[in-house]
Amino acid sequence: MAEALKADPYCGDVFVFRSKRKDRLKLLVWDGSGLILATKWLEDGGFPWPPVRDGAVRLSAVQFALLLDGLEWRAAAPPPVKTPRWMG
């Protein structure tokens, strides 16, 4: 499975898969004792899907929550992180 996902399924990340009709999601996550497979579908509309780059999508917790609710997740872009500069 790790080869197909190109990631470690036991690291605690949530792996999300969307159907072609865009109205259903499947989530796969390791909880420490086994893999959990959950399904969610929308009665109306579809899940707005982020662009896939390098075979994966990275979302913040807020963006992920909005995606699961079927809402526009792009509006919750995380603020840019300023890198501290050495002042020595």
N, C-alpha and C positions, 0 to 999 in steps of 0.2 A: 504494500500500500504506500509506503514512503516513496518508492520510485515513481508511482503514478502521480502522487501529490507534489513531488519534488520538494517535500518538506517533512518534518518530523511530526507525525500525528499525535505523539505522546507529549508534546511540549506545552499543552494548555491552550494553544490557539484554537479558534473556532473556524472550521472549514465550511463554507457556504456554497451551495450549488443551486442554480436557478434553472427552472424548466424552460423549454423553448417558448411556451405560451406566456412566459414572464409573470404568471400568477401564483407560482408555487416555489418555495424554497425548501431545501433539505440542509440541515446543519449537522455536522459531525464534530464531536468534541470528546476528549479523554478526560474523565473525572477522577482519575487516580486508581480506580478499580476496574474500569471497563470503558468501552466506547459508547457514547450516547448518540443516537440518531433521532433527530426531531424533524418534523415537517410542519410547515406553515403555508397556508394559502389564503389569498384574498378573494372575497366574494365578488368585488368589483375592481376593475383596473389591474395594474401590474406593478411589480417592484421596479423602481428606477435603478438601473444597473450601472455601476461605475465602469469606466473604461479599464480594460485589462492590459497591464503592461508587464512583460516578462512572465506571463502566465499566472500572475497573482495580483490581488488587490489588497491594499492596506488601508484600513479604516480606523478612525478613533472610536472610542466607546460610544460617544454621542452620535457619530455618523452611523455606526452599526445599529444603535437603537432606532434611529430614524428610518433606516433601511428596513428593519424588521416590521416597523409600523406602516410601511408602504408610503412613507413621506419623502419629500425631496431632501436628500441627505447632503447635497452640495452646499446648501445654505449654511451649514454648520462647519465650515472649513476651520480647522484649528489655527490659532494665531501662529505666526512664524516665531520660532525659538531663536533668540539672540544668543550667539556664542560669546562667552566672556573673553575679553582680551587681556593679555598679560600686560600690566602697567609697570613692569620692573625695570 
